[in-house]
Amino acid sequence: MALVRLNKFLAHAGVCSRREADRWIAEGRVSVNSQAVLELGEKVDPGKDRVQVNGKPVRGEEERPLYILLNKPAGRVVSVKDPFGRPTVLDLLKHLPARVYPVGRLDLDTEGVLLLTNDGELALRLTHPRYGVTKVYEVRVEGEPREEDLDKVRHGIFLEGRRSAPARIKIVRRSHHHATLKVEIHEGRKREIRKLFEAVGFPVAGLVRTDFAGLTLDELRPGRWRYLRTAEVQRLKKLAGLDASA
């Protein structure tokens, strides 16, 4: 098996990004075959060498980059483990050949598009504000907001001491004491959508993410998942400024 750079090995194993791997190597936190590594250009044989981070083995020998699209149902925690014993999104992914991790987060009661991967470098970039990844939600709010109410959210409002980024909002339909909106944002602050509409007096009654970085649900039912197609992976890498042929 061909040798690969240690930082790339760690990133593909889903442990961290390449940048974080370089820092960990410099700090002496990474070892190969029980010997601490301090040189950033170190290479390893994924089929033979034993790699550890902080004394814990990194099992990347049989792993290959995996990219999974899940339609997250409500009531699932977006986490590897939950200290309160609640069901997680990973419980829905059985018999995978490698470990994967959620890219970003969705609230417990939020549904929709969720990307999971063991490609740490791609995951880091897709969640970094610098790359401005598009997220589209279908939002059902209580009450009947007027355009001037929505303009406050469109132009940004102060949340926890910082103004939110501009948002694109379109009214999809109105019903008795409710409205359904299409909301497009480029930030990823915790519970951002819910906080934005609560701030202008229209609490969120239902929230579904319909698009993340161009990935949509199509006919994928809640709780079901599929592997990304090669073209989808290449497009995500280009969006994140990575080599799409790697």
C-alpha positions, 0 to 999 in steps of 0.5 A, a space after each residue: 500500500 502506498 505511503 500517505 502523509 500522516 496529516 492526510 491519514 488522520 483527516 481521512 480517518 475523520 479524526 480532525 482536519 489536516 491543519 489540526 493534525 499538523 498542530 497535534 503532531 507538533 505538540 507530540 500528541 501523535 505516535 506511529 508504532 509507539 514512537 512520538 512523531 514531531 516532523 510534519 512531513 511524516 508518512 505512514 503505511 495505512 496497512 501496516 503502521 499503528 497510529 495513535 492520538 493521545 494514546 488512542 488508536 486511529 483505525 484508518 487502515 480499512 477506511 475509505 472516505 465515505 459521504 452519506 446524505 441522511 434525511 434526519 427525522 425529528 427526535 434524533 440527536 446530531 451527535 456521536 453519543 448522547 450523555 442522556 441516552 437519547 437516540 442519535 442519527 448514527 443509530 440509523 446508519 448500520 453496518 457501515 465499513 467506516 465511522 462517519 461524523 455529522 457535518 454541522 448540526 441540526 436541533 433535536 426537533 429539526 428535520 431534513 438534509 444532514 451530511 455525514 462523512 469521515 473526510 475531516 478536511 471537507 467537513 471542517 471547510 463546509 462548516 467554516 463561515 469563510 466558505 459561505 455554504 448555503 443552507 435552505 429551510 422550510 420554516 413554519 411559524 406561528 402567526 402571520 408575519 408581514 413583509 416588514 417583519 420579515 425584512 428585519 430578519 432579511 437585513 440582520 438582527 442582533 442575536 447574543 451581541 452580534 448581528 446575524 448575516 442577511 437572509 433570503 426569505 420567501 413566503 410559500 403559503 399562509 394558513 390560519 394563524 400560521 405561515 410557511 417560509 422558505 429561508 436561505 442563510 449562510 451562517 450556522 449559529 446554534 438554533 439560529 433560525 428559531 432565534 431569529 423568528 422568536 426575536 421578531 415575535 413569530 415562534 417556529 412551529 416546524 423546521 425542515 432543512 431542504 438544502 445543504 450545500 446544494 444537497 437536497 432530499 429528493 425522494 429520501 424519506 425521513 430516517 433513510 440515507 444514501 451514499 453521495 454520488 461521485 459528481 456530488 462529492 466532486 462538487 462539494 470539494 470544489 465548493 470547499 476549495 479542495 482537489 476534486 480528483 483526490 
